[in-house]
Amino acid sequence: MTISSRLQCTRLSSPPPRPTLFMQSLASESCASLVSWWSDSNPGLNGPTINLHTLTKPLQRFMYHRQALGYIKAGTTVPLTEATLDVYFSYLQCKYVATRTKVKILTNLHALTLFELEEGLENGILRSSFFAKIPQLLGSSNPDIRRETAKLIAVLARREASVGPIVALNLVQQLELMLHDNDTILVKNALESLTEIALWPLGAQAIAVSDALECTEGFLASRPSLRILAAILNDIIACHSEPAAEALIVKPNRFPFEQVASLLQKKDNTFGSVYYGLRGLQRIARSAAGAQLIMDTAMLVHVVVQLLGSHESFHVIGSCELISKLASHENIMPKLLKLHPLPKIVKLLPDTTPWAASAAVGVLHQISCRKLGAEAILETDGALASIPKLDFPSSWPAGNRKRDELLQNLAKHRPESTPPNA
C-alpha cells in the first residue's frame, strides 16, 4: 500500500518526491535594494513624485504568496531539511510576506511534522536551527503567527524526545504568559500545548513549578472547551506529582467526566476536545481507582468504543490507547470485554496507517496478557487471519515486536484443533 493511501484517514497529504521547484531564501535579499530610488527623497527630480516601492507592496505579497504555495504544492521531503526550514523561516520573518502566506507555511509545517511522527521518521525541526527560532515566532506581534506557532509546539511535544529541548528553550514560560491573553484562540492553543507537554514527566515537572496551573484555575468555571482542557492539564499534573488514585479520590469532581463523554459523543472536536479528552483519560486510567471512575461513567466508555470506528486517525489511536490502559487492570477486563471492542479493533489491522495499526496491536497485546482476554481475541472473527499478516516498516520495530508477543500469548490459549492461521 502506498504512503498516500495509508494517510487518507489522517487528512494529510503524503509528501511527493523532492520538488524541482527552487525557492530562494529571502534572507539573502537586501531590503534597501527593494526601495525605489524614485521617491520624494530623490533631489534630482522636480515636482511631485510617487513612491514605486509603496505601489509594489501588494504585488510583492502576491508574488511571495504564489511562490510559497508553489513550493508547498510541489512537496517537501521528510524529515525536513535545514535548507528547507531556513527558506521557510526567511519567509516567516520578512515583513513583505503576507500573514496568510505565513499561516500557510506554519500549517504545512504542522502537517509535515505529524507525517514524520506517524511514519516513525526523525523530527526535522528538532535537529535544525529552526527549533531555536521558535521563541522568536512565539513572541511575534502578529497574533496569527503566535497562534500557529503554539499549535506547532503541541505537535512537536507529541514526542518525548522533544520535551527536554522545549523545556530548555523556556517555551513553557512563554506559553504560560499566553494564558493571560485576551485572545481566546491563543489561550486555547497555549493550553493544548501545555497539556501535550504535561503528558511527559519532564514536561509535567516544568509546568508544576510555573504559574500555569494557577492560571488554569480561572478556566475551570469558563466555557466548556477551556474548562475541559484546564481540568485535563490539572489532573495530568496531579497524576505525575502524587499517586493518581489519591489525587482522584480527593478531587473527584475536578475532571468533568460527563462533559467529556458528551463532547466525545457529539464528535465535537472544537479546541481539540476529543483528542485531549482521550489523552487525559489515558493518564487517569493508569491507576486502578482512575480506571474504575472511567468505567463507572457508562456513557463515556460506550462512546470511547464507538470512536474505534472514527474516520479521524487520532481519535482511533487515542481510543485504542485508552482501552489498553483500562485493560491493564484485571478487575476491569470482564466489564470491558462485555462492550465488544474487539471486532472494531481487529478491523483496524488491515489497510491502515502504521501508527493506527500499531495502536491496535498494542491494545490486543495488552488484552492477550490475561487468559480471559486471549480467549476473547481467539473467538473474534478475522483476528487469527489478520494478525500474522501484519508487517510493520523498519521504522516501527515496536509494532513487529508486539505482534510477535501477541501471537505467542494467543498460542498459549489456542485450542489444539485451531490452525495457526485460521
Secondary structure, DSSP 8 states (H G I E B T S, - for coil): --HHHHTGGGT-----S--S-----GGGS-HHHHS-S-STT-TT--S----HHHHHHHHHHHHHHHHHHHHHHH---SS--HHHHHHHHHHHH-TTS-HHHHHHHHHHHHHHHHHHHHTT---TTTTSTTGGGHHHHHT-S-HHHHHHHHHHHHHHTTSHHHHHHHHHTTHHHHHHHHTT-S-HHHHHHHHHHHHHHHTSHHHHHHHHTSSHHHHHGGGGGS-HHHHHHHHHHHHHHHHHHS-HHHHHHHSTTTS-HHHHHHHHHHT--GGGHHHHHHHHHHHHTTSHHHHHHHHHSHHHHHHHHHGGG-S-HHHHHHHHHHHHHHHTSTTTHHHHHTT--HHHHHHTSSSS-HHHHHHHHHHHHHHHTSHHHHHHHHTSTTHHHHGGG----TT-HHHHHHHHHHHHHHHHH--TTS-TT-
